[in-house]
Every structure is written in structure tokens, then in C-alpha cells.
Amino acid sequence: MNEDLKKYSCVERCPVRQVISRFSSKWAMLVLMILGEKECVRFNEFTHILPDISAKVLSSTLKTLESDGLVARKVYACVPPKVEYSITNKGKTLVPLICQLVEWAREEMV
């Protein structure tokens, strides 16, 4: 096997597999794009912006993005509970790349 191609054979270190595993959900990129445009979003706002996502899937997506350091979660001590999500600096660096991918899709996937 070509030495350059070995990077794809190691499941744990394959860069393509890492990207796919993070963004294979159809929601992760949408959530990042929303947070990239609107600095801070409450959980219920997401359900209005994305009416076809379930609360369970949204919660799971936000937790994954938070654990990857792309989204920050802020909880306010009040009743009823108030939780806001914002994009991190790391997440902000990803948004232009997603925009490039979207633009490529608009031009090439017609």
C-alpha cells in the first residue's frame, strides 16, 4: 500500500472518518450555521427554526457539538430553567469551511 494512503486505513486517526463521524448527522452543520449567524440561541428557538428536529435529536446534537468544543452552553439559575447556546471561537473557524462546502454544492450539485 502506498505510504500516503495509510492515513485512511487507521480507523482512529483517519482524518476523513473523523470529519464524517462528527458531521454525519444532518443536524450538526445546520446548528453550527444557525449559531454562526445568530450569536446566542435558546433551546426552544432551535425548535422553531428547525421544526422538523425532535427535542431528543437536538439535545444529542448540541451535546456532541459541545463536547467537541464547537458550541458553548450557558445555564441560568432561574425557574423555569433558561439555557442558551453559542458558538465558540473554534466553531467560528469551521463556519467558513461549511459555507464553502454549501457554495460548492450549489454550483456542482444541480
C-alpha positions in Angstrom: 0.0 0.0 0.0 1.2 3.5 -0.8 2.5 5.2 2.3 0.5 8.3 1.6 -2.7 6.3 1.7 -2.1 4.6 5.0 -3.6 7.5 6.9 -7.0 6.3 5.6 -6.6 2.8 6.9 -6.2 3.6 10.6 -9.8 3.9 11.9 -8.8 6.0 14.9 -6.6 8.5 13.1 -8.2 8.7 9.6 -9.0 12.4 9.0 -11.9 11.7 6.7 -13.5 9.3 9.2 -13.2 11.9 11.9 -14.9 14.5 9.9 -17.7 12.1 8.8 -18.3 10.9 12.4 -18.6 14.4 13.6 -20.9 15.7 10.9 -22.7 12.6 9.6 -25.8 13.9 11.3 -27.8 16.1 9.1 -28.3 18.5 12.0 -24.8 19.3 13.2 -23.9 21.6 10.3 -27.3 23.3 10.4 -27.0 24.0 14.2 -23.5 25.4 13.6 -24.7 27.6 10.8 -27.5 29.0 12.9 -25.2 29.7 15.8 -22.7 31.3 13.3 -25.4 33.7 12.2 -27.2 34.3 15.5 -24.7 34.5 18.3 -26.9 33.1 21.0 -29.9 30.7 20.7 -32.1 29.2 23.3 -33.1 25.5 23.0 -36.8 26.3 22.2 -35.6 28.8 19.5 -33.9 25.9 17.7 -37.2 24.0 17.6 -38.9 27.0 15.9 -36.0 27.5 13.5 -35.8 23.7 12.7 -39.3 22.5 13.2 -38.5 19.0 11.8 -35.9 18.1 14.5 -37.0 16.3 17.6 -36.0 17.6 21.1 -34.1 14.4 21.7 -32.0 14.7 18.5 -31.5 18.4 19.0 -30.3 17.7 22.6 -27.9 15.0 21.4 -26.6 17.1 18.6 -25.9 20.1 20.9 -24.2 17.8 23.5 -21.9 16.3 20.8 -21.0 19.8 19.4 -20.4 21.0 23.0 -18.1 18.0 23.7 -16.2 18.8 20.5 -15.6 22.3 21.7 -17.7 23.9 18.9 -20.7 25.0 21.0 -20.9 26.5 24.5 -23.8 26.0 26.8 -24.8 28.5 29.5 -27.4 27.6 32.1 -29.1 30.4 34.1 -30.3 29.6 37.7 -33.9 30.6 37.3 -37.4 29.0 37.2 -38.2 27.9 34.6 -34.7 26.9 33.6 -33.1 29.0 30.9 -30.3 27.5 28.7 -28.5 29.4 25.9 -26.1 28.0 23.3 -23.5 30.0 21.5 -20.7 29.2 19.0 -17.2 29.0 20.3 -14.1 30.5 18.7 -13.2 27.0 17.5 -16.7 26.7 16.0 -16.4 30.1 14.3 -13.4 28.8 12.4 -15.5 26.0 11.0 -18.4 28.1 9.7 -16.5 29.5 6.6 -15.5 25.9 5.6 -19.1 24.8 5.8 -20.1 27.9 3.7 -17.5 26.8 1.1 -19.0 23.3 1.0 -22.5 24.7 0.7 -21.4 27.0 -2.1 -19.7 24.1 -3.9 -22.9 22.1 -3.6 -25.0 24.9 -5.0 -22.7 25.1 -8.0 -22.0 21.5 -8.7 -25.0 19.5 -7.4 -27.6 20.9 -9.7 
